[in-house]
């Protein structure tokens, strides 16, 4: 049964990444109306007669989301039954189901009735939380933390708090990035890192779309600096811990690549492959942060004992 759980958890985690990438593809190719106003059918049919690229992208995203949803239900049922004694399993199971359901409902509502750009921008962040919950379930099933001797890791309270705050701030940055796409502000500032439509830092003359674009760049820049400083602190304070040293090294590399590919999106005039890699790196980055939240929670629980 554990072997089945391992296979199922890996498949579901990979499937969640496909959902995130598929959602990003739908947004970046303007395929949200590929199936018209019908949901879950496409133009009111199981197999539409007129096939377009937008229809294929949207319908594929729906099919992948449905299949992964079924996998997740089975995974949660088996995990609850066989490893439910592990402290985090039940909470993560409920969290993953709740957020993937919420993600599906927002997507369906957007198709049938439409949604404001500000609501739609939350869609990617909701998917990230669901992915993180499934990712942590996979880690628990494989007992990765035991292999890295992380079970006895003690993280200082001030560092635990900073990890929580960093994760919350990442969600805000993700939201601003999604808002850039949904209000179509991607190329309102065709230069990087500043906006050539206005003098550097002359925010008083910016219009709404420039505010959205430059606000995201500022928020992302703060995130990069914060992660860099925190990465250095982790190397200095936990030099004897392999999971902290290598984990934060990977985390720093992911946010570095995120910034590089964010700049390349602008410089390449919205190259689709670069944009999808941009979404992939932030997904992996958030997965790493979620793992450090798990370690922080365990460390706090160990402290109380």
Secondary structure by P-SEA (a helix, b strand, c coil): caaaaaaaaaaaaaaaaaaaaaaaaaaaacccccccccccccccccccccccaaaaaaaaaaaaaaaaaaaaaaaaaaaaccccccccaaaaaaaaaaaaaaaaaaaaaaaaccccaaaaaaaaaaaaaaaaaaaaaaaaaaccccccccccccccaaaaaaaaaaaaaaaaaaaaaaaaaaaccccccccccccccccccccccccaaaaaaaaaaaaaaaaaaaaaaaaaaaaaaccccaaaaaaaaaaaaaaaaaaaaaaaaaaacccaaaaaaaaaaaaaaaaaaaaaaaaaaaaaaaaac
